C-alpha cells in the first residue's frame, strides 16, 4: 500500500481553560506509540502534526490521538485533517519541503 502524508490538528473544546498543551501532549504520546508499532513518521508543528505512513495506520493513529484526548478529559474535539494520497510516486515529509527549497524559497525562519 502506498504511503500518505497527513496533517492533523485536534482541538479540545469546552475544557474550561484556554491552554490545550496537556491534551496535545497526550495525543502526541498516543501517536508516538502508534508510530513505533506501525512504522509511522511524524513532525509536530505549532498548529498541527504531519504524519507519514500507510493510510490505515495513519487513520488508526489519528483515532488513537482523539481517544487519548477524551481519556484526558476532553468532552468535545474539533479535528481538521488533510491527506495527500499520491500514487504516481512515493513522497516523504522531507521531500515535500525539499521540493520547495530547491526552487529558492526558504522553508523555515525561526
VOGU-3710 file (C-alpha; in Angstrom, 3 decimals, decimal comma):
1> xxxxxxxxxx> 0,000/0,000/0,000  1,215/3,489/-0,823  2,268/5,879/1,885  0,305/9,042/2,546  1,197/12,283/4,228  -1,452/13,651/6,546  -1,702/16,845/8,537  -3,947/16,760/11,582  -4,983/19,338/14,141  -7,149/18,240/17,070
11> xxxxxxxxxx> -8,534/20,954/19,332  -10,393/20,171/22,552  -13,428/22,413/23,025  -15,056/23,420/26,299  -12,273/22,366/28,643  -12,635/25,442/30,849  -9,086/26,573/30,044  -7,553/28,363/27,079  -4,400/26,222/27,290  -4,535/22,916/25,428
21> xxxxxxxxxx> -0,923/21,685/25,660  -1,763/18,985/28,229  -4,323/17,498/25,827  -1,955/17,809/22,882  0,803/16,072/24,855  -1,479/13,089/25,496  -2,380/12,927/21,809  1,290/13,009/20,804  2,097/10,231/23,298  -0,569/8,114/21,594
31> xxxxxxxxxx> 0,909/8,983/18,195  4,378/8,050/19,426  3,106/4,602/20,408  1,330/4,152/17,062  4,454/5,286/15,224  6,591/2,697/16,998  4,076/-0,079/16,310  3,342/0,796/12,669  6,449/2,464/11,290  4,886/5,907/11,072
41> xxxxxxxxxx> 6,952/9,069/10,930  5,663/12,377/12,282  6,572/16,003/12,847  4,852/18,135/15,492  4,390/21,763/14,470  2,918/24,722/16,328  -0,562/24,332/14,821  -0,765/20,677/13,845  1,111/17,454/13,233  2,279/15,909/9,955
51> xxxxxxxxxx> 2,175/12,110/9,785  3,691/9,852/7,114  2,791/6,199/6,665  0,339/3,706/5,260  -3,198/5,074/5,141  -4,809/2,565/7,509  -2,065/3,089/10,083  -2,455/6,880/9,820  -6,241/6,623/10,294  -5,772/4,420/13,348
61> xxxxxxxxxx> -3,108/6,730/14,794  -5,435/9,730/14,493  -8,240/7,779/16,146  -5,824/6,941/18,967  -4,892/10,600/19,302  -8,546/11,541/19,655  -9,202/8,803/22,201  -6,191/9,964/24,232  -7,662/13,469/24,408  -11,034/12,109/25,502
71> xxxxxxxxxx> -9,299/9,988/28,153  -7,559/13,155/29,373  -10,958/14,751/29,991  -11,961/16,420/26,738  -15,704/16,249/26,087  -15,623/17,535/22,511  -12,945/17,684/19,813  -12,644/19,645/16,600  -10,418/17,667/14,220  -9,086/19,065/10,958
81> xxxxxxxxxx> -7,449/16,520/8,674  -5,768/16,845/5,279  -4,367/13,823/3,445  -2,009/13,822/0,468  -2,520/10,387/-1,117  -0,159/10,434/-4,087  0,017/7,274/-6,196  2,387/8,259/-9,030  5,482/8,406/-6,793  6,400/7,996/-3,154
91> xxxxxxxxxx> 6,637/11,194/-1,149  8,150/11,875/2,249  7,832/14,735/4,681  11,377/15,848/3,844  10,933/15,555/0,082  7,929/17,872/0,053  9,917/20,571/1,880  12,981/19,995/-0,271  10,949/20,427/-3,461  10,013/23,945/-2,347
101> xxxxxxxxxx> 13,520/24,776/-1,119  15,038/23,659/-4,434  13,029/26,400/-6,105  14,750/29,042/-3,990  12,230/29,505/-1,187  13,245/29,481/2,459  11,130/26,841/4,168  11,875/27,965/7,695  12,910/31,105/9,576  12,803/30,892/13,355
//
